[in-house]
Amino acid sequence: MDSSELYHTKQQFYLGAYTSLTEASLPDSSSDDYTPTLLYTARSHLALNSPSAALALLNQHPDPENVQVKALKSLTNYIVNPDETVLEELRDLVIEVESEGEDKAKGFVKVIAGTALVRAGEIEEAIDTLVADTQDLEVILILTQIYLSISRPDQAIKIFTAATKWAEDDTLLQLIESSISLYSPPPSMQKTNTSFTYRNAENFFTEQLANPSLSSPHILKSRGVVRILGGEFQAAKSDLEEALEQEQSKNIVDAETQAAYAIATFLSGDLKGDEKKTSEEKFTKFQTDFPSHPLVVDLAAKSDAFDKLVAENWPAPKPATAVA
C-alpha cells in the first residue's frame, strides 16, 4: 500500500500539478518512496517540456540498471531525438519485464513504451503492448486515451467497465471515466451508458478544484474544456482566464489552454470594439507561436478550401466597360 506522501504525489501528477512536483524535494534515497517519487517528478519535467531536467534527475538515481529508470530515460531520449534505436530499447525492456519483472515495473514500462510508440505513430503496436496488461490503472488510462483518439469509445468503455470490477474507486479511476465522458458517444451508446456525460466530468474537476492540497491550472483548463463542450461558454472563458493567469505566474506556456481560451472567447458572444481587436490579436499571436497546433492547422486548411471554392465558383467580376 502506498504511503500518504506517495499517494499525494500520484494525485498531483495525474491531475497535472507538474510545477508543484518539480519544486518539491525528493525523499531520502533509502525510502521506499524515493524511486516512484523521482519517476513522477521526472515525468512532470517532461510534461513541462523540459527533457534536460528530466534526464538530469534520472541520472541521480543510484541504480542506473533499474528497469523503470532505464525506460523513462529511453522515452526522454526519444522526445529529444526520435530515433528507431530508442524504440528498440523500449521494446527490449518490455520483453524483459514480461519475463522477470515485478507487476509495478511491468505496468510502468509498458506505459512508457506505449507513450513512445504513440508518439512514433505506431498505434496498433502501442495497443498490443498495453492490452496484454490490463490490471494496471495507468495502463487503462493510456489505452482509454488511445481508443478515444481513434474514435473507438466502445473499446474505451469496455476496458474501463472491466477495470471497475478490480480497481479501487480512486482519483485515477474517476479521471479515466471523465476522459471517456469528454468524448461524445453516439446516441445508441448514450442509452446504455448514461453515466458518461459532460456533467459528470465537470463535477469531477470541480471536486478536485475544492481540494486544498492541490494547485493546478491544468484542472481549471480541464473544467473549462468540459464547459465548452457542454455549451457553457462564459463559464468556460472564466475558467480559462484564471488558468492562463496561474500559468503566467508559474512561467508555464500551454498551447492547449490558449487554444481553448480562443475557442471559448469566440463562442461566448459577439465581440465589439477593443475587446474584439484584443481577441483577434491574441489569436494571431497564438497562430504564430504554435503553427503546428491542430487548431491552427485545421483552420488554415479550411480557409484554403474556402478560398479555392470561391475562386472556382465565383470568378472575379470583369472590369466595367465605359459607356459611350
Secondary structure by P-SEA (a helix, b strand, c coil): cccaaaaaaaaaaaacaaaaaaacccccccccaaaaaaaaaaaaaaaaccaaaaaaaaaaccccccaaaaaaaaaaaaaacccaaaaaaaaaaaaaaaccccaaaaaaaaaaaaaaaaaacaaaaaaaacccccccaaaaaaaaaaaaaaccaaaaaaaaaaaaacccccaaaaaaaaaaaaccccaaaaaacccccaaaaaaaaaaaaaccccccaaaaaaaaaaaaaacaaaaaaaaaaaaaaaaaaaccccaaaaaaaaaaaaacccccaaaaaaaaaaaaaaaaaccccaaaaaaaaaaaaaaaaaaacccccccccccc
